[in-house]
Every structure is written in C-alpha cells, then in structure tokens.
Amino acid sequence: MITKKDTFQLSFFFIIMFFLPVILNSFQGGGYYIGIFVPIGFFTLTALGLNLLIGFAGQISLGHAGFMTIGAYSSVYICNKLGYSALYGFALSILLNFIIGFLISKPILKLKGHYLAMATLGIGLIIQIISREFMYFGGGEGISLPDLKIFDFNFNDFKHKEFAYYYLVWLLNFCVLKLSLNFINSKAGRALKALHINELAAQSLGINVTAYKTFIFVFSTILAGISGSIAAHYNSYILPTTFDLHTSIKLVTMVILGGTLNIWGTLFGVFILMIIPELLGKFDEYEGIVLGAVLIVILLFLPDGLTSIPKKLKRLCFKNNG
C-alpha cells in the first residue's frame, strides 16, 4: 500500500508538473523550455524501471538503450510498413520487449556483478548492430516516422507539439511512479529489498529469487520500449545510434546519481544529467567527460545518491552538537 507521505508527494508532483508548461509558456521562449522537459520525460520513464532493477533487485544493466531501440523500431514497423495507429506500435513494443526480456533474463540473471553488466552490454550492442544492418528499417541511414496519432488525436497538430508530448510522457511517468511506489511498499517490494541485501538469505526465507528478478527485468524493458517508441515519434526520425552505449551508461548514471533505493531520486538524477548539455552550450562535446566525472564523484562521496545528502547533513549536525 502507498503511504500517506508518498500520496502527498505524488499529489504535489502532479500539480507541479501539470501547471509547469503554463508557467514556462509565460516566459519568452517558453516552448523551448517545455521542449527540454519532453526528453527528460522519456529518460525518466526508462530510468524508473532501471531504478527498480538496480536499486531494489540489485541487478545492473548496460543494455537498456537496446530495448528503447526495439520500442522505436516497433513503431516504425507498425506505422510506416503496415500503416496502423501508433497504439499498435506501443503494443508491439510491449510484446517484443516482454518476449525478448523474458527469454534473455533466464540465462543472464544467473550472472552477477560485472559479468551481468557485460552480458547486458553485449545484448544492447547486438540490438544496435541488427538495427543498423537491417536495411528494411533504413539501415545505418535511419528512417523517418509519421506523426504520432492515438485514435483521431494527432500530437503534431498542435502549434507547439511539445505541449502534447509533454502531457503524454509525464502522465505516463505519474502512473509508473504510483505503480512503483505501491509495489515497493508491498510484500513483493519487501522481498526485493531482501533480495538486494542478501540473495542467499532471501532464498532461504522462501523468496522466489528468480521469479522476482525476472519480473523486474521484464518490467524495466517494457518501460524502455514505450519510452523509445514515443521518443522516435517526437523526433520524427530514428537512427540505430539514437540509443547507443552512451545512452545506457547515461541511464545507469541517472539512477546512481539520484539514489538507487529512492524512486524520487531518479527524477533528480535524470533532470540534472539532462540539463548538463544545456548548461555546457558550445562545450557540449565535453558531455562525456562531465558525465564520467559526475559518476566518479557520486560513487566516491555519495554512494547512496543525491537524496542521501539531507540524512548526511542531519547526521553531521547531530555529531557536531554532540
């Protein structure tokens, strides 16, 4: 069950995100700022699932960009090749990521630590290579996508399409946040936390470790697929390199930066790392260096992420007062 604190935070979050476009649009260049929050929304959707996988199930993945690619090309196939609505593209993305995620979870989740990270990295690279070599989807040159239409609603018909995509992606994030908070406060969530602390001890208590790890892995791949589908429509174009190894590393860094055992921390991690390129401006070619530096600093000094700062400050104050 979701706690009162989480309910309050969710309500506050919903109000802020609902009125944010209106506030931003009152400023000059408001459409540009709203446009920044759309890709932040894409990455948040994927990072939320990855947080559950890394933080609560204790399984790291460096291949989630590959599942975003599957989601993107699912929409290409449904919309471009078959001429159906994007909803069918989302459905195909969910189905494919469910099947692929389930099938590969059986062997790779037997691995641990850096072995698991390397296995998921390999899967991501394989997906990228297939999408590049498969000329049916444009090969290395990529392929364009039509407007995102759900039923008769065309998201590109708006004067500023950013508004429509903003509300779509953040409504999805709100639903996933609520679902995730309900899950981690449930019996299954407590079982996951036990699994993360000590897998053997959890297994000795009768927890089906394999089933829980498989469920979270598949759930996270489905979220990545949906995110990739929406992002492809928003950008109107998809390349095999759109979601590459750099994207996977960035996603993991977002989760670690915010805090692996804190769902809300994911929002902070995504926001900070998505804003960095905007702040760098003409120095954006150094984004990789900044990304690596941020990750090293966090791992050395804040292993529990940015959300652990208030606790550390509180502990420091008590220590000084004592």
Buried (B, 14 or more C-beta within 10 A) or exposed (E): EBEEEBEEBBEEBBEEBEEBBEEBBEEEEBBEBBBBBBBBBBBBBBBBBBBBBBBBBBBBBBBBBBBBBBBBBBBBBBBBEEEBBBBBBBBBBBEBBBEBBBEBBEEBBEBEEEEBBBBBBBBBBEBBEBBBEEEEBBBEEBBEBBEBBEEEEBBBEEEBBBBBBBBBBBBBBBEBBBEBBBBBBEEBBEBBBBBBEEBEEBBEEEBEBEEBBBBBBBBBBBBBBBBBBBBBBBBEBBBBBBBBBEBBBBBBBBBBBBBBBBBBBBBBBBBBBBEBBEEEEEEEEEBEEBBEEBBEEBEEEBEBBBBBEEEEEEEEEEEEEE
